[in-house]
Each structure stands twice: as structure tokens, then as C-alpha cells.
Amino acid sequence: MGTAAPESNSLRTENINLRVTRNQKALIDRAAEAQGRNRSDFMLEAACREAESVLLDQRYFNLDEEAFQRFIDLLDAPPTDNPGLTRLLKTKAPWDK
């Protein structure tokens, strides 16, 4: 996977048009300005970063039958004792104290 950074302006040959509300546009403009960027660069980088994240979350891997069975066996096995996790789960959340 590549980086979420947009390609150079000179390589941009395609258009993407979006309809937004006035509030959405103002929000995007404020965020872009806070980073010293223009709206297009800000939106393109954010969209590319999210697109890469979505694609990375949907990874496909291929296993032969033996490796797949080992994988399934590990998923089906009971969890091993984890004292740190047990302690964490017994600890009250700060807002519950």
C-alpha cells in the first residue's frame, strides 16, 4: 500500500466533485487552515488515509488445508490464563469509583 499523502499537483488529472452542506464546508476549511493547507489537499489526504485504512482492514490471506486447520484450532482453543487481563477486568473504571 502507498502513502496517504496526495500526489504532486502536476500529476492530478482527474476530478472528484462533492456536494456538502455549508457547515461541512466551513468545518473542512477551518481544519485545513489550522494545518496551513488548502481545502483540496486537506480533503484528498484525509480521503486517501481513510481509504487505505478500510482496505487494510479487509485483508485476505490464503492458507493450505493444513495451515487453515491449525488456524481454526487456535481460534477454537480456550484462552490461556492471563493474570494481567484478569486484574484489568476486575479493576473498576475511574468513572465507576
VENRAVEN-V591471 format. One record per residue. RES is the residue in one small letter. PSI is psi in whole degrees, -180 to 180 (none if undefined). Layout:
# VENRAVEN-V591471
[[RES PSI] [RES PSI]]
This chain:
# VENRAVEN-V591471
[[m 143] [g -172] [t 158] [a -9] [a 136] [p 153] [e 166] [s 147] [n -34] [s -18] [l -6] [r 113] [t -6] [e 153] [n 146] [i 122] [n 137] [l 143] [r 130] [v 164] [t 165] [r -40] [n -40] [q -44] [k -44] [a -42] [l -47] [i -43] [d -42] [r -43] [a -42] [a -44] [e -38] [a -27] [q 4] [g 33] [r 165] [n 166] [r -46] [s -48] [d -43] [f -49] [m -40] [l -45] [e -43] [a -43] [a -42] [c -41] [r -45] [e -39] [a -44] [e -40] [s -45] [v -45] [l -37] [l -29] [d -12] [q 45] [r 144] [y 136] [f 146] [n 129] [l 146] [d 172] [e -41] [e -46] [a -37] [f -41] [q -40] [r -42] [f -48] [i -42] [d -41] [l -40] [l -36] [d -15] [a 145] [p 150] [p 148] [t 160] [d 131] [n 91] [p -37] [g -42] [l -41] [t -45] [r -44] [l -44] [l -23] [k -11] [t 131] [k 144] [a 149] [p -34] [w -10] [d -4] [k none]]
